[in-house]
Amino acid sequence: MTRLSVEMLAADAVEPITSAGHAQLGIAVLAGIAVIVLLITRFKLHAFLALTIGSLVLGAAAGAPLDKVIVSFSGGLGSTVAGVGVLIALGAILGRLLADSGGADQIVDTILAKAGGRAMPWAMVLIASVIGLPLFFEVGIVLLIPVVLMVARRGNYSLMRIGIPALAGLSVMHGLIPPHPGPLVAIDAVKANLGVTLALGVLVAIPTVIIAGPVFSRYAARWVDVQAPDRMIPQRASEDLDKRPSFGATLATMLLPVVLMLAKALVDIVVDDPANGTQRVFDVVGAPLIALLAAVIVGMFTLGRAAGFTRDRISTTVEKSLAPIAGVLLIVGAGGGFKQTLIDCGVGKMILDISKDWSIPALLLAWLIAVIIRLATGSATVATISAAGLVAPLAADMSTAHTALLVLAIGAGSLFFSHVNDAGFWLVKEYFGLDVGQTVKTWSVMETIISVVAGGLVLLLSLVI
């Protein structure tokens, strides 16, 4: 995860394709989102088509040339698929290898034996938090989904009771803890101390993930009582397998990409010299694509061959793993297209312009600006970049601790209420087999809880340090 300058990242998000006024842009945003929700919920249209149509409605209502709207949507779709598509595919292959070889069964059986009953949600949030520390959110989901779904099915748990803690652990790490890109960009923008930010981030993250994970999952499981979807769960390895991989080999294969990416992050922090040979090596081996690809290749031996699979059987397993994720890729990509249309229409810039005249404390201002941009664009990274750039001058007279808290306030606000313009919303919806309403009542509410609890803790800490 490289350190990108605020100027480079922000420049991609402030080039409007329309000169519409703030009122017209606001109406256009509401119209686009309303069309998407109506098409999916009322007319049962596929989410990919609804997102495509909603993007066109948004651009037309904003007064943008339709050809430029199409370019924005296509560019957003392409960049999203380019960013997460290969990762989802590699994760699907690794997940199928885990399942068909019996490795996933080994993990599930061991977890159920060691942490049953009430301890299971706490075990899931701990695993997700540790794995999510060095990973992009999408990569963490890809790695954890097979285990989450299988634990829920084999242990006869409500999917929300197991899934929400895992999602909370991943999301909190993504928004608050460096070396994730958002926190790193904010640290650079406000000139915060990385070590202090990391320490305070962990302090805020622990109670936040407990409340949004195991505690909230009790209520989420009552509101949306669903079981793990059969179409996303690889069937239990056939009983005629003579052997299956050991727990240690299976766990090591799953953690391989985590270790590689964490090593890259640590080298980036310790060395911090792009010209250094060691850092350049780790920049390659620790890249998400290379790390997951390495896990897949290793898994063919530690999982496939360990279960007695022939080369043909491994090839068939890889082929069968890709078909179920086609719909997921299209929907996630269309969500990215809608997000990019919002950004290119100037919605993020509009929010920044409106918020410049607000007279409230810096930490609360940073949180609110990030919240509004997150709601408008669906992108936590764009919200973090924009809010950090706006409030950076306020950090000049702050102490080291308060500057770090400013970063955390921005990160907390960037997670607020994920909805239909966020690719993560559709990723969770499709993997968990939910409808739009169920996703809002679980995932969206969980994200809001994380944002509000973390923001509140940041404000409390500012009063005592």
Buried (B, 14 or more C-beta within 10 A) or exposed (E): BEBBEBEEBBEEBBEBBBEBEBEBBBBBBEBBBEBBBEBBEEEEBBBBBBBBBBBBBBBBBBBBEEEBBBBBBBBBBBBBBEBBBBBBBBBBBBBBBBBBBBBBBBBBBEBBEEBEEEEBBBBBBBBBBBBBBBBBBBBBBBBBBBBBBBBBBBBEBBBBBBBBBBBBBBBBBBBBBBBBBBBBBBBBBBEBBBEBBBEBBBBBBEEBBBBBBBBBBEBBBEEBEBBBBEEBBBEBBEEEBEEBBEBEBBBBBBBBBBBBBBBBBBBBBEBEEEEEEEBEEBBEEBBBBBBBBBBBEBBBBBBBBBBEBEEEBBEBBBEBBBEBBEBBBBBBBBBBBBBBBBBBBBBBBBBBEEBEEEEEEBBBBBBBBBBBBBBBBBBBBBBBBBBBBBBBEBBEEBEBBBBBBBBBBBBBBBBBBBBBBBBBBBBBBBBBBBBBEBBBBBBBBBBBBBBBBBBBBBBEBBEEE
